[in-house]
Amino acid sequence: MKLVIGLGNIGPEYEQSRHNAGFLCLRQWSSDHRLRFKKSKLFAYAQIPGACLIMPATYMNRSGLALAEALRRWSADDVMVVQDDIELPLGQLRLRNGGGDGGHNGVRSLLTVLPPGQLKRLRIGIGRGDGDPRDYVLDTFNEAELAALQPVLDQAASFVDTFIQDGFTAVLNAYSIWKKSCSGDSSPGNISPKEKPHDQEL
């Protein structure tokens, strides 16, 4: 059983905030599959054969509560989180297996439930503003940023499908192929980051 958790904050004021890139990815996935998320106390969820996708209803810094409840509810043996990453420029995607929280409060909360080596990461770059990072991540994407983000969300949703169907190794392979196909293309969603094998990051 695969479990995919998209990170974000609940409430209409945060719906298109930068910190909600994980939610936006799972909403793109649900739109692609014409599936609606159902609501429970700690998360919204969409269940399909062999997998479940959740969006915590706990606010970002308590995302671990939602993960713990999902693991009690479903016998998931493989977990991937989809998250925003302020350290990556808008339009970059990175994959990682293990590692620390990188200053991300949602990931920090998840790591109180699962050890780093059991948490795969799909990171969506949101860029870094000039002001306070805490304010920046909670600000809403502007129209140009949303337009630039759309192909990123499409690709990230495709990687979610690959994870569900074939596992994280297949995602790494698909990412490598995608990266080579767009090498040298700097259009949004087609940024080709360098590999960092020493910290298991792509």
N, C-alpha and C positions, 0 to 999 in steps of 0.2 A: 504494500500500500504506500503510495506516494502522498506527501503532504506539501503543499505550496502555501506559504504565508506571505501576503503582500502587506507592507507596512504603510501606515498613514494615521491620520487623526480623523475622528468622526465629526460630523457637523457640517452644515452647508458653507460656513465661513472658511473651512479648510479644504473644500472639495477639490479645488484646482490649485492648491498650494504646492510649492516645490517639495515639501516634506511628504507629500502624498503620491509620489511617483510610483510607489509599490501598488497602491490602490488603483491608480490609473492604468497600470499594466494589467491587473486582473480584470478590471472593467473592460479593457480592450479584448482580453481573452474571452470573457463572457459574451461580449457582442459578436465576436467572430463565430462563436459556437451557438449563439442564440439561446443562451442559458441565463436564468436569473438567479441571483444569490438569495438564499433564504436567510432569515434572521433568527439568531438565538441570543441568549443573554450576553455572552462574551465575544461573539463574532458573527459576521455574516459568512455563509458558506455555500459552496456549490460542490455537490458530490457526483462523481461519474464513476464508472467501473474502474477500480484499481487506484483511484486517486480522490483527494479532496482538496479544495482550495479555500482558504479563509482570509478574511479581512477583520482584524481585531476591532472590537467596539470598546476598547479599554483606554484609549489614548496611547500615544506612542510609548511613553516611558513605563507602561504596564503591559506591554505586548506579550511578555512571558506568561501572564495569567491566561491569555487566550491560547497560547501554544500548549500550555500544560493541560488545559481542558480538552483541546483537540486531540492530544496524545492519549488522554484517558478515554475519549469517545471512539477514536479509531486507532487500530493497531498499525500505525505508520512506522515503517522501517527506513524511510528515506525522506529527508526534509530539506527543502530549499526555500530560502527567503528572497523576496524581490524588494529591493530597498533603493532609496535615493542616496546619492553620494556627492557631497559638496566638494570633495577633492578632485572630482572628475569634471572636465568641461561639459557643458550641455551638448548632448549628442554622442557621448561615449558610452559604451557598454563594457563592463568587465565581469569576469567570472572568477570566483575564488572558492577554494575548499579549505575551510579552517581559518585560523587567524583571530585577531582580537576584534573589538567592537569599532575601532577607528574613530571613537568619539561619538558614535551614533547611539542615542539613548534607546531606540527601539531594539537594536541588535544587542546592546548591553543587557536589556531585560530578557531577551531570548536566551542569552548565554547563562542565565541563572537556572534555566530549565535543561538545556542541552550543552554538552561540552563542545568546544569549537570544532573539533574534528567531525562532528555529526551534523554540522550546519553548513550546507552549501549556500553560496551567495551569488545572486545575479544583481549587479549594481548598476544603477542608471545615473549617469552624470547629470547634475543640475547646475554646475558652475558655482562660482563663489562671488558674492557681491562685495562691495567696498565697506559696508557697514557691519553691524553686529551679526554674526552668523545665526544667532538664535532668532533674530527678526527676519533675516533673509530667507531662511528655510520655511517660515510660516507665511511669507508673502505669496500672493497669487502669481502664477506664471502670466506674463503679458501675452498678447496675441501672437507676436512674432516668436516667442519662446514656445508657445503651444504648437505652432505650425512646425517649428524645428523638431519638436519632441515627437510628433506623430509617427514618423518612420521608425524612431527608436522604440516606441511602444509596440508598433507592429512587429518588429524584429524580436523584442523581448517576449512578446506573447507567443511567437513561434518557438522560442527556446523553452518556454514553459511547456508547450505541447511535446517537444522532444524529450524533456525531462520526464513527463508523465508516461510517455510511450516506451522510452528506451533507457532512461536513467541519465545520471549526470555525466558519465563518460561520453555518452552520445552527444550531450550538449557541448562538451569541450570540443569534440570533433566537428560538430556543426558550426561552432563559433570560429574554429580555425579556418574552415572552408569559407565562411562568410567574410572573415577578415582578409583572406587572400583575394577574394573576389572584388573587394572594394579598396584594395591597397592603392594609396595615392589619391583616392577620391575623398575630398574634404567636405562633401555635402552632408547635411544633417543626417545622423543615423548611420553614416558610412565612415566614421573615423576609425582608423586602424591603429590601436594602441600597441605598444611593444609588450612582448611577453616578459613575465618576471617569474621564471620557474623556481627560484630559490624560496619564494614565499607562497608557492602554489597558486599564483595568480595569473590570470590571462586578461 
